[in-house]
Amino acid sequence: MLPTIADVQPTMWVVSESEHTSQKQYFCQAHNLDYRVLTKNDLQGFPDCDTEESSTPPAFLRKQEVGRKKVLVTGSFDWFHSGHVRFFEEVSALGELYVVVGHDANIRLLKGTGHPMFSEQERWYMVKSIRYVKQALISTGDGWLDAEPEIERIKPDIYAVNEDGDKQIKRQYCEQHGIEYVVLKRLPKPGLQRRNSTNLRGF
């Protein structure tokens, strides 16, 4: 049974200007809720919201997944292929999947000139479109732990990597912060060819 508004007993509904509707305002009036509309000035300094994700119903109207662990993966996901999707599929079996996409400057730092082929916004858009992904973010740190600020926000139970992404610095970080570290083998979906971004792009 889904939780209802009566179960949660909210006292306020806050929306942005783009989300404001008269129906929402009337609903609040009818149910004795405070209704607030935030302007662009009110939201200055906050990260931009994805308009598609902002249309998701409030938490109290969604079925809650009790006991599901948070699983985090990181990567460049530059030449996106079936191997990436297979990785997401396998990792999502461990819990709710959060993906942190490396920002452009850090990909160039780690992989050199010519990388990335696609911008961070394009790579983020591709990753978040995959049905196994609960949320996708763009990293804000640097180096092999460029996702550290996002890890601190998400607080994952598991950090999953494939064999290519296995780094000692990631292992040590997880040990220090009580995060389970999981390394998966790079195996294609049965019936599909194994794919590798480096081979696909030729360097």
Secondary structure by P-SEA (a helix, b strand, c coil): cccccccccccccccccccccaaaaaaaaaabbbbbbbcccccccccccccccccccccccccccccbbbbbbbcccccccaaaaaaaaaaaaacbbbbbbbcaaaaaaccccccccccaaaaaaaaaacccccbbbbbcccccccaaaaaaaacccbbbbccccccaaaaaaaaaabbbbbbbccccccccccccccccccc
